[in-house]
Structures are given as C-alpha cells and as structure tokens.
Amino acid sequence: MINEEIRDREVRVVDQNGEQLGVMSSRDALALAEERQLDLVKIAPQARPPVCKLMDYGKYRFEQSKKEREFRKNQKVITVKEVRLSATIEDHDIDVKFKNAVKFLKEGNKVKVTIRFRGRQITHSEIGRQVMNEFADRIKEYGTVDKAPQIEGRNMSMFISPRASD
C-alpha cells in the first residue's frame, strides 16, 4: 500500500536512509512524504503500529524488477533430452546414441534413455535391461544414473544427470 491507500490511524515512519522518525498519524506522515517529494509505502503491515517508509516508489519498483531480471538470467535451466535405444540395437547405433548422450550431458542437460519394446520383445525384457546397463557403464565418466532402468508399460527408461564438475 502506498500514500492514500494507507488507512491506519497511526504509523511508525522510517525515512529513506533507514532512520526512525517515530510514530505519527498517517495524515502527518503523508504530508511529510509530499513535502520531501517521496511516497509513503507500508513495508510491515502486521506490526503494531504498521511501519511505513518514505521512498521513491517508482525507483523502488524499477530496482526490484531489475533484480528479478538479473536473478532469472543467472538461473540455469535444466532440460531433459531423450535418447532412444532398442533391445536389438547394433554396436554402431549404440556409438551414435552414446555420442549424442555425452553431448547432452556436457551441455548440462539430463538424459532420459528409453527402450521401446515392440511385439513380443517385452517377454525378453532382460535383454533390454542388459543394453541399458551396458549403456550406463559406458557413460559413467560423463554422468551418473539417477533412476535405474524401470519398465513402464512397453517402455523401459532410466535417467542420467551430468557429473558435477570439479
């Protein structure tokens, strides 16, 4: 709440430098703010009496949005990339999928490795698990397995996250 929106009878006033000006009526505090060409902003409404601060509200909002933008810019967005294998995959195909997974991990992304079982392959899920375990062994110097291979319907999947850089 700012300026005329403040309906409390008495407020504790703090100036823009953080110095206490004491408890006064909200009308007097508003007059003081207008005299200094500042806004009266309620910063602690739950306090008794509520605490209000004299500040340039437009400048304050600009600073807050600037901090927010800076914070969002510094956040690292982690995406999950998917690498699909099959239970009957050949060596060269695994090499290609391995290189892609390593590239994703080096970029800082998580990798979801999936095998889709077709037809009756689901009855031999141990072959898929073996392919997954071999893939995990090959990639262990680039990433760590977060979630071991698990079957969900006709798919088997595991998650690999990048190794923490030392």
C-alpha positions in Angstrom: 0.0 0.0 0.0 1.2 3.4 -0.8 0.2 7.0 0.0 -3.6 7.5 0.3 -4.2 3.7 0.4 -2.8 3.6 3.9 -5.9 3.8 6.2 -4.3 3.2 9.6 -4.7 5.9 12.2 -1.1 5.8 13.4 2.1 4.6 11.6 5.7 4.3 12.6 7.7 6.2 10.0 11.2 5.4 8.7 12.9 7.8 6.3 14.7 6.8 3.0 18.0 6.5 4.9 16.6 4.0 7.4 16.4 6.4 10.3 13.3 6.2 12.7 11.1 9.3 12.6 8.8 7.9 15.3 5.1 7.2 15.5 2.7 9.8 13.9 -0.7 9.9 12.3 -0.9 8.7 8.7 -2.0 12.2 7.6 1.1 13.8 9.1 3.3 11.0 7.6 1.7 11.6 4.1 2.2 15.4 4.4 5.9 14.7 5.3 6.3 12.4 2.3 4.8 15.1 0.0 7.0 17.7 1.5 10.1 15.6 0.6 8.6 14.6 -2.8 8.6 11.0 -1.9 6.0 8.2 -1.5 4.8 6.7 1.8 5.0 2.9 1.5 3.7 0.4 4.1 6.5 -2.1 4.5 5.4 -4.0 7.6 1.6 -4.1 7.8 1.5 -6.7 10.5 3.5 -4.6 13.0 1.7 -2.5 15.7 1.7 0.3 14.6 2.3 -0.6 10.9 5.7 0.5 9.6 5.9 2.9 6.7 8.9 4.1 4.8 9.5 7.3 2.8 10.9 6.3 -0.6 10.6 6.9 -4.3 8.2 4.1 -5.1 8.7 4.2 -8.9 12.5 3.9 -8.5 12.0 1.1 -5.9 9.8 -0.9 -8.3 12.3 -0.4 -11.1 15.2 -1.7 -8.8 13.1 -4.7 -7.8 12.3 -5.6 -11.5 16.0 -5.2 -12.3 17.0 -7.6 -9.5 14.3 -10.0 -10.7 15.6 -10.0 -14.3 19.2 -10.5 -13.1 18.1 -13.4 -10.9 16.2 -15.1 -13.8 19.2 -14.5 -16.2 21.6 -16.3 -13.8 19.3 -19.3 -13.4 20.4 -22.5 -15.1 17.5 -24.2 -17.0 18.0 -27.9 -17.0 16.1 -29.7 -19.7 15.7 -33.5 -20.2 16.9 -34.8 -23.5 15.9 -38.2 -24.7 18.0 -41.0 -26.3 16.0 -43.9 -27.7 17.6 -47.4 -27.9 16.1 -50.7 -28.9 16.5 -54.2 -27.5 18.1 -55.3 -30.8 20.4 -52.3 -31.3 23.7 -52.8 -33.2 27.1 -51.6 -31.9 27.5 -48.7 -34.3 24.0 -47.4 -33.5 24.9 -47.5 -29.8 28.0 -45.5 -30.5 26.0 -42.8 -32.2 23.4 -42.7 -29.3 26.3 -42.6 -26.8 27.9 -39.6 -28.5 24.6 -37.7 -28.5 24.1 -38.5 -24.8 27.6 -37.3 -24.0 26.9 -34.1 -25.9 23.7 -33.5 -23.9 25.4 -34.2 -20.6 28.3 -31.8 -21.4 25.7 -29.1 -22.1 24.4 -29.7 -18.6 21.2 -31.4 -19.5 19.7 -34.6 -18.0 19.3 -37.5 -20.4 16.4 -40.0 -20.4 17.4 -43.2 -22.0 14.4 -45.3 -23.2 13.9 -48.6 -24.9 10.5 -49.3 -26.6 9.7 -53.0 -26.7 7.8 -54.0 -29.9 5.6 -57.0 -30.2 6.8 -60.0 -28.2 10.1 -58.3 -27.2 8.5 -57.4 -23.8 8.8 -61.1 -22.8 12.6 -60.7 -23.0 12.9 -57.5 -21.0 16.2 -58.8 -19.5 17.8 -58.1 -22.9 16.7 -54.5 -22.7 18.0 -54.2 -19.2 21.3 -55.6 -20.3 21.5 -53.0 -23.1 20.6 -50.3 -20.6 23.3 -51.4 -18.1 26.0 -51.6 -20.8 25.0 -48.0 -21.8 25.2 -46.8 -18.2 28.6 -48.4 -17.8 29.9 -46.7 -20.9 28.6 -43.2 -19.9 29.6 -43.3 -16.2 32.6 -40.9 -16.6 30.2 -38.3 -18.0 27.1 -38.8 -15.9 25.5 -40.6 -13.0 22.4 -42.7 -13.2 19.6 -41.0 -11.2 17.0 -43.6 -11.8 17.9 -47.2 -12.6 16.2 -48.9 -15.6 12.5 -49.4 -14.9 9.7 -50.8 -17.0 6.7 -48.6 -17.5 4.2 -50.2 -19.9 6.0 -51.2 -23.1 8.9 -48.8 -22.3 12.0 -49.2 -20.1 13.6 -45.9 -19.1 16.4 -44.6 -16.9 17.6 -41.1 -16.1 21.2 -39.9 -16.2 22.3 -36.5 -14.9 25.6 -34.8 -15.7 28.6 -35.3 -13.3 29.3 -32.3 -11.1 32.3 -30.5 -12.5 35.2 -30.5 -10.0 
